[in-house]
Amino acid sequence: MTSTLVITGTGTDVGKTIVVATLAAAAQAADLRVGVVKAAQTGVAPGDPGDLAVVTELVGDLPIREGARYPEPLAPETAARRSGLPFVTLADIRGAVADLAAVCDLVLVEGAGGVLVRLAPELTVVDVALDLDAPVVVVTDPGLGTLNHTELTVRELRRAGVAVAGLIIGSWPEEPDLAMTCNRADLVRLTETPIVGVVPARAGTRDRADFRAAAPEWVDRTLFSAHQNPAPRQENTA
């Protein structure tokens, strides 16, 4: 049976795409056939490389699909309106996932921006996760402000009835400051959600061989079979 994970963030530029690549590489290391869907890609012209190209550059060839693509770097709903292109639909995303589910053990679905960013009118990552009956991984930043952003994101997902599979810190520096060190523990406590991955800063600049070799150590691979919200745990930050 194919598993599906939806990956969202607490906002933009928190490392969602590198996390998707990390999960894909770790899944492959666990002998899983993995595919990736980008619900809606913005800021790229037809034929130009987008987030999926970043994933394949780091991981290698794997099945990929885009739900829709828009040229301006805006929220997908706004980008669609301005370009005159059709809005992405749940049917588009569901169809892309179904295509990959036919040949994959795990399908990773990357959203756009945060959990309530409009992919189309009345369409958010919450709606996608509910439609796919898939748990969500929340990618978060370790720095100041993350506690508020992450708790709001997790609360909204749970309010809507979406299972939160865990948090992944999208970019952890070699020398974290005091706020980051405190946040790493407080995120678990305040959201009652485990940290299931920590991706080092600049991971996306590694070459493919290095990235593929290291990625399985950055995430908890039991995540791939998680269909329900894991029991909260305190992370060992020692």
C-alpha positions, -999 to 999 in steps of 0.1 A, spaced: 0 0 0 13 34 -10 19 60 18 15 97 13 31 125 33 23 162 28 51 186 36 42 222 46 61 249 63 56 276 89 62 301 61 84 307 31 122 300 30 122 275 59 137 247 38 107 227 26 122 216 -7 155 205 9 135 186 34 115 169 6 148 159 -10 160 146 24 129 125 29 132 112 -6 168 102 -2 161 86 32 132 67 18 153 54 -11 179 42 14 152 23 31 145 5 -3 113 24 -9 102 36 -43 94 73 -38 79 100 -59 74 137 -54 44 160 -62 47 198 -61 11 210 -56 17 244 -73 50 259 -85 54 297 -87 81 320 -99 93 299 -129 85 302 -166 74 272 -187 104 249 -192 125 265 -164 136 243 -135 116 246 -103 116 230 -69 113 195 -83 146 201 -102 163 209 -69 150 175 -56 162 155 -85 196 173 -86 202 162 -50 186 128 -51 187 116 -87 160 107 -111 127 98 -95 90 101 -106 78 138 -102 47 157 -110 35 194 -108 -1 203 -101 3 237 -118 30 263 -126 28 301 -127 55 326 -137 54 352 -109 69 345 -75 36 350 -56 11 329 -37 -4 304 -63 -39 319 -62 -26 354 -68 -1 342 -94 -28 324 -113 -51 354 -113 -24 377 -126 -12 353 -153 -47 344 -165 -39 307 -161 -63 282 -146 -62 277 -108 -48 244 -96 -76 221 -84 -78 193 -59 -85 170 -88 -52 181 -104 -32 173 -72 -51 141 -65 -45 129 -100 -7 137 -98 -6 117 -65 -26 88 -80 -2 87 -110 28 83 -87 10 60 -62 7 34 -91 45 30 -92 57 42 -58 56 30 -22 57 66 -8 45 99 -24 57 132 -9 35 162 -16 51 196 -12 28 226 -6 36 262 -13 45 286 15 26 280 48 -3 259 56 -30 286 48 -14 300 17 -41 299 -10 -32 274 -37 -65 285 -54 -96 301 -41 -108 281 -11 -79 257 -15 -50 253 10 -26 226 21 -51 217 48 -77 208 21 -51 188 2 -41 168 33 -78 161 41 -86 151 6 -56 127 5 -62 115 40 -25 121 46 -5 132 76 15 164 74 51 171 82 57 207 93 91 222 83 101 250 107 129 274 113 150 272 146 153 309 151 134 336 170 97 337 161 95 300 153 75 291 185 46 313 175 46 303 139 50 266 145 23 264 173 -1 283 151 5 260 122 1 228 142 -30 241 159 -46 249 126 -39 215 112 -52 197 142 -83 220 144 -91 209 109 -86 172 118 -53 167 100 -27 144 116 6 161 122 34 135 117 61 156 132 83 187 129 115 189 109 140 218 114 148 228 79 182 244 85 202 238 117 235 258 119 268 244 131 269 269 159 233 275 170 226 305 192 209 305 226 174 311 211 178 282 186 190 258 214 161 267 236 136 266 207 146 230 198 133 218 231 104 242 234 90 233 200 83 198 212 68 209 245 46 237 232 32 219 201 31 184 217 47 172 185 80 153 180 109 166 161 114 139 135 142 155 116 170 181 117 186 191 84 219 209 86 223 243 72 236 244 36 226 208 30 213 218 -4 248 228 -15 262 193 -11 269 172 -41 245 143 -48 267 115 -35 273 133 -2 237 144 2 223 109 -5 248 93 19 241 118 48 203 124 44 191 91 61 208 103 93 189 135 94 153 121 97 135 94 116 127 68 89 98 54 108 81 85 96 75 69 62 50 44 76 32 69 99 -5 73 92 -14 87 126 -1 114 148 29 100 168 28 102 206 45 134 218 80 129 231 107 150 245 137 153 221 172 146 235 192 177 226 223 166 244 
